Amino acid sequence: MSKPLPLAAVPPTRPACAGLWDTPMVQVNGDVTVCCLDEHLLNKVGNVNVTPLREIWQGATLEAWRNAHVEGRFADSGPYCTSCNWRSAGTMSPERIAAWRAGQA
Ligand code: SF4
């Protein structure tokens, strides 16, 4: 019988996480991260008191992290995404990825 993986084990392969597209989380002080798991703001991408949320969410950092997820380069994504066991924020379907890529400049 094989030994079970620890809860936080990172799967060897995984799909792009929809959190980077769907779940901006704004803290009470205005800090923005990409998912509800990120209580320590490892994936902080800005602060709405400094930068509008639209600008943060459509900015270069998140676009780079999204591309990294789509291409399976999770080490090039947000620090928390790199070690996340990816079990909460949903999957980007191939159709959604294709539509997103078609909309990229
Ligand atoms: S991969 Fe993990 S840390 Fe990154 S957005 Fe998805 S659920 Fe959050």
Boltz pocket constraint, residues with backbone or C-beta under 6 A from the ligand:
constraints:
  - pocket:
      binder: B
      contacts: [[A, 17], [A, 18], [A, 19], [A, 20], [A, 34], [A, 35], [A, 36], [A, 37], [A, 38], [A, 78], [A, 80], [A, 81], [A, 82], [A, 84], [A, 85], [A, 86], [A, 87], [A, 88], [A, 89]]
      max_distance: 6.0
